[in-house]
Amino acid sequence: MAVLNPPRTLPGLGRAIVNYLLDARRSPTEDDLVAAFKPEGLNPGAEAAGGLKNTISSLRAINVLETNADATLQLGPQVPTPKSPFDAPKFRRLLQSRVFDLGRDGDIWATQLGDGHTSGARDLNRALTWVMAQDALGQPLSWTENLQTLQPEQFGTTDRESWAIVNDTRWVAASRWIVALGLATPSVMKDRTGVVPLPVAAVEDALRTMPADRLPIHDLLARIGQALPVLHGGSMRSGLVSLLGTDPDPGIIADCADSSVGQALRTLEERGRIRFETLPDAQGIRLSRFDAARQTHAIVKSGGKK
């Protein structure tokens, strides 16, 4: 079972499904969910329930949902039971915890036979890791504009099965997930559709797990990579770099922070969520290849500007 295939998966719909199950008096079957979310007569086309069914399949793949022996659905054992329905930020963090399950998926870049190659969130994580290694300061990412040319260049082959994203259909699904996980934002550039690998929400989620204290900058970056393994410093990104032989991000090439992480941290600095310092005789790093100064420490702050 994979996340990106079936392709009509809608991660945003997942929150409504999970909240419905939390409030349900009995465990529904998939047909019960279809009846509840797409009542008879509403958009009666043969594929009208496709998005819902595809979403259920994807949530099963990452263990948000599981199917019982009697064909009823229930929440997976690692899904917490909140005191109130999941709001968007809490559901985003739930998705992150289930997508970035290293124990379930192992080395996502090691080829597996048959369905094992895409089981769990392996297919999604390969897509996420590669996309987040692209230049956050470059053009928005879309299939027709750049993804078709960047992948053969970086993977060194025209064999699409060796790419992180094998076709435009998978990209459409991946682009929904990358935004839902807080790793990217839709482009706001006129006449430039696509997504920008700017993980502001996801990095802020990672900061929630850190003490409101001063940290050496390299310690901060390492903690972000540990919390979000598809970013630089994370195990999935390290696997990609081993596969490619180099890190494609221009920031890393310029001996700076990864462009996606650096830009996200700058945004969070503007929001008052973090502050940077340059202390003498301490090891530092430029957050952007366009910066002159190196930052040596970061002060994580609670809250920030509303």
Summary of the structure (lengths in Angstrom):
residues: 306
radius of gyration: 20.2
end to end distance: 40.3
largest distance: 70.3
contacts: 960
relative contact order: 0.11
helix: 45%
strand: 8%
